[in-house]
Amino acid sequence: MDFTILPKSAYKAKVFVRYSLPAKEVCASISIVHSGFYYIGKNPANIEKLVKLFKRGYASDSIDNARAELKRSIEQEKNTLPEVIFCESSFDFSTVKKFVQFLQSTPQFNSIPFIMDSAHLGEADMALYKKHMLADDIMLIEASEHNSLLGKVRFLNKVKSKAIEMNVSLKEDEARVVSTTNLHSILKRSFDILVSLTALILLSPLFFLIALAIRIESKGPTFYISKRAGRGYRIFDFFKFRTMFTGAESRVQELSHLNQYTEDEKKEPTFFKFNNDPRVTRVGEFLRNTSLDELPQLLNVLMGDMSLVGNRPLPLYEAATLTTDQCAQRFLAPAGMTGLWQIKKRGREDMSVEERISLDIDYANKYNFMYDLWIMANTPSAIIQKSSA
């Protein structure tokens, strides 16, 4: 069902589609305009809200119909596709999973954000969707503010488009230096698995003591889990010990005047790091000063989301501001627990955004296994200097 024909806003994107031919592969560029929304479900209140917000939209009462309609739009070579797809959570998990796989396998749809409505999700279902990372976001559409919802869609569009672009670039680079890249990758990954698995086993008693201290001081979960962007803008669940009181994220704007990286009041900061952050607990302050809050990232390393050495994975709101060609170079390197920035600039209040990005780019341009070993060897002294500052 087409609600209106005039979009409130639209943006153009180049989508690269590869066609396999008997003797060669041809890359064709199709100019596509993304406009409006596609809603899968029957909730009239949600549909009405989205129509008011996007001014243009389509709705389907089933996932099968939605898949067929989207496929027809490609087969008929339509140059207008939705900028976001919303889906109710009343459909069974396996059906949603197959639909997401369809979107991810189709170049024209791979960059379109897929958002689940949490209206019918219980805690177990929510955990299942997050575990399999089927949705780019899960939210209660009915309770979302208009500006917040629209901002979220614009943000996800930007990050997903850049992630695809970066992945294409990474594949092309690896194809040119296959032997060297494979050697460094094998050494790096083998080392990551060996060290992270050994450390997790040996440090398990310490994990228990830290978890106990966190729970005694304040209510809330032991671990802080957030979405981060790593190599190629790949989004994953990032683990840390919780160092703040619950609800800390909602106070970011309130405490923006404490941000270490705010250089111009009229310019939105790229990074957020608060001086004397009032949201931090006493146990959390100790964990931060000793970097013990970072230990759960060994799980990320073991799972392959991160490496022991690399550029720090960024919160999504920070990654969305680093999509220029120059800044995006930092995402050519793996995400890491420690890196060049940590050993050269850690804890310095006079470090600018440009300096931090420059160090990340420097690492991305010349990292290798031996360089990683050098950085790891210098990490303990950097931690000691920070904790004694």
Order of alpha helices (4+ residues) and beta strands (2+ residues): beta-beta-beta-alpha-beta-alpha-beta-beta-alpha-alpha-beta-alpha-beta-alpha-alpha-alpha-beta-beta-alpha-alpha-beta-beta-alpha-beta-alpha-alpha-alpha
